[in-house]
Amino acid sequence: MSIKIAGTGSYIPERILTNADLEKMVDTNDEWIRTRTGISERHLAAPDQVTSDLGAEACRKALEAAGVDASEVGAVIVATCTPDYTFPSTAANIHRKLQLNKAFCFDLSAACCGFLSVLETACGIMMANKKYRYVLAVGAEKLSTIVNWDDRSTCILFGDGAGAVLLENVDDGDNTGLIASDMNTDGNWSEILKLPGGGSVNPPSERTIAEHLHGIHMQGQETFKLAVNAIVSACRTVESEAGISIRDDVKLVIPHQANIRIIQAVAKRLDITDEQVIVNINRYGNTSAASIAICFDEAVRTGRLQRGDLALLASFGSGLVWGAQLIRY
Ligand SMILES: CC(C)(COP(=O)(O)OP(=O)(O)OC[C@H]1O[C@@H](n2cnc3c(N)ncnc32)[C@H](O)[C@@H]1OP(=O)(O)O)[C@@H](O)C(=O)NCCC(=O)NCCS
């Protein structure tokens, strides 16, 4: 039994916010942002576009690419830290918008590691007993709603977008899908990257608004240092478990797009070439749970990933949660 990636899709909202635009909003400049992060611009959803709209559009494209009708989808899992509501789930809203009438739908919260967590859940658990033939794995974010636009150290980093892959249970024995994975959490680091307001610790109040607790809080340097080591370690674990060489056997490494310097440091430590790494952070910034799904779709649509190729997905984010997954496309 194999799991095939039957189709991929992504959606990037139209409006572009450039570094020059940010110069007018906070005390920053294009050169600082580009050299420290690799970001030139990011896209922002329109005021009336919500996370499920972005996710639904990515799903629609994935279904179209696979030639599969919405009525055939058995489940939808959405990774997001910017859901439409706390409940109902964003996945349920996508169910309504695309009329996925047979689909069991739920959201999953693992911040920037959300899309890998969806794949782990879908491939490792839900599809393992063949109950579901088609599962939509989605990462969708409207991060512009949780960015503190007065905080220059974080507002420059994030953007909106969504990506989706349609997973299919197949019998053809091609050994495609999730080959090996290494997923981890260390809750002891939960303070360095969080959205403090709105949950049971700090329910919404005048105080939480006055103290900007509904925006992203991040210790950037600490996060940076932990990210590189964690991603490399997960990649090496997957490499040894799968019995492959990342440098020689993996066509494309698809890292979470948080900072170009993190990506370059990881690439150097993995001893891989520039052609082996996909980078689009310059155009989209950090789209959290959506970033790897968007990259995956771009890799497929630009031909950088062909049927049979090995892709190594690697991510890191709040929790802390980090991991790597080897996928045969
Ligand atoms: C956020 C990040 C880009 C900051 O870069 P950095 O090199 O660590 O910068 P620092 O925080 O040390 O700040 C250096 C200086 O730049 C200033 N600065 C911060 N943001 C700035 C901005 N947008 N424009 C200009 N200057 C800025 C700081 O105030 C500081 O000034 P000081 O030296 O006078 O105090 C970087 O730490 C990072 O990307 N970390 C990882 C974040 C991440 O990946 N998060 C998501 C994980 S999923």
PDBQT file of the ligand as one rigid body, heavy atoms in Angstrom, charges set to zero:
ROOT
HETATM    1  C1  LIG A 401      13.774  38.343  14.074  1.00  0.00    +0.000 C 
HETATM    2  C2  LIG A 401      15.168  38.359  13.487  1.00  0.00    +0.000 C 
HETATM    3  C3  LIG A 401      15.088  38.615  11.997  1.00  0.00    +0.000 C 
HETATM    4  C4  LIG A 401      15.982  39.457  14.125  1.00  0.00    +0.000 C 
HETATM    5  O1  LIG A 401      17.295  39.448  13.602  1.00  0.00    +0.000 OA
HETATM    6  P1  LIG A 401      18.538  39.541  14.571  1.00  0.00    +0.000 P 
HETATM    7  O2  LIG A 401      19.728  39.536  13.716  1.00  0.00    +0.000 OA
HETATM    8  O3  LIG A 401      18.405  38.436  15.585  1.00  0.00    +0.000 OA
HETATM    9  O4  LIG A 401      18.319  40.957  15.209  1.00  0.00    +0.000 OA
HETATM   10  P2  LIG A 401      18.239  41.360  16.750  1.00  0.00    +0.000 P 
HETATM   11  O5  LIG A 401      16.947  40.932  17.330  1.00  0.00    +0.000 OA
HETATM   12  O6  LIG A 401      19.508  40.920  17.426  1.00  0.00    +0.000 OA
HETATM   13  O7  LIG A 401      18.260  42.917  16.628  1.00  0.00    +0.000 OA
HETATM   14  C5  LIG A 401      19.403  43.626  16.164  1.00  0.00    +0.000 C 
HETATM   15  C6  LIG A 401      19.072  45.102  16.129  1.00  0.00    +0.000 C 
HETATM   16  O8  LIG A 401      18.159  45.356  15.060  1.00  0.00    +0.000 OA
HETATM   17  C7  LIG A 401      17.027  46.055  15.569  1.00  0.00    +0.000 C 
HETATM   18  N1  LIG A 401      15.853  45.681  14.798  1.00  0.00    +0.000 N 
HETATM   19  C8  LIG A 401      14.937  44.731  15.068  1.00  0.00    +0.000 A 
HETATM   20  N2  LIG A 401      14.014  44.701  14.105  1.00  0.00    +0.000 NA
HETATM   21  C9  LIG A 401      14.363  45.623  13.204  1.00  0.00    +0.000 A 
HETATM   22  C10 LIG A 401      13.805  46.051  11.994  1.00  0.00    +0.000 A 
HETATM   23  N3  LIG A 401      12.674  45.505  11.477  1.00  0.00    +0.000 N 
HETATM   24  N4  LIG A 401      14.418  47.033  11.310  1.00  0.00    +0.000 NA
HETATM   25  C11 LIG A 401      15.538  47.607  11.781  1.00  0.00    +0.000 A 
HETATM   26  N5  LIG A 401      16.114  47.244  12.934  1.00  0.00    +0.000 NA
HETATM   27  C12 LIG A 401      15.535  46.263  13.637  1.00  0.00    +0.000 A 
HETATM   28  C13 LIG A 401      16.936  45.660  17.021  1.00  0.00    +0.000 C 
HETATM   29  O9  LIG A 401      16.213  46.616  17.746  1.00  0.00    +0.000 OA
HETATM   30  C14 LIG A 401      18.378  45.594  17.397  1.00  0.00    +0.000 C 
HETATM   31  O10 LIG A 401      18.836  46.925  17.632  1.00  0.00    +0.000 OA
HETATM   32  P3  LIG A 401      19.914  47.246  18.800  1.00  0.00    +0.000 P 
HETATM   33  O11 LIG A 401      21.121  46.456  18.415  1.00  0.00    +0.000 OA
HETATM   34  O12 LIG A 401      20.045  48.692  18.700  1.00  0.00    +0.000 OA
HETATM   35  O13 LIG A 401      19.257  46.746  20.057  1.00  0.00    +0.000 OA
HETATM   36  C15 LIG A 401      15.867  36.999  13.720  1.00  0.00    +0.000 C 
HETATM   37  O14 LIG A 401      16.198  36.866  15.084  1.00  0.00    +0.000 OA
HETATM   38  C16 LIG A 401      15.035  35.818  13.317  1.00  0.00    +0.000 C 
HETATM   39  O15 LIG A 401      14.659  35.682  12.174  1.00  0.00    +0.000 OA
HETATM   40  N6  LIG A 401      14.811  34.886  14.246  1.00  0.00    +0.000 N 
HETATM   41  C17 LIG A 401      14.053  33.696  13.982  1.00  0.00    +0.000 C 
HETATM   42  C18 LIG A 401      12.624  34.024  13.860  1.00  0.00    +0.000 C 
HETATM   43  C19 LIG A 401      11.813  32.885  13.377  1.00  0.00    +0.000 C 
HETATM   44  O16 LIG A 401      12.270  32.094  12.622  1.00  0.00    +0.000 OA
HETATM   45  N7  LIG A 401      10.579  32.836  13.824  1.00  0.00    +0.000 N 
HETATM   46  C20 LIG A 401       9.611  31.929  13.402  1.00  0.00    +0.000 C 
HETATM   47  C21 LIG A 401       9.932  30.545  13.778  1.00  0.00    +0.000 C 
HETATM   48  S1  LIG A 401       8.709  29.528  13.120  1.00  0.00    +0.000 SA
ENDROOT
TORSDOF 0
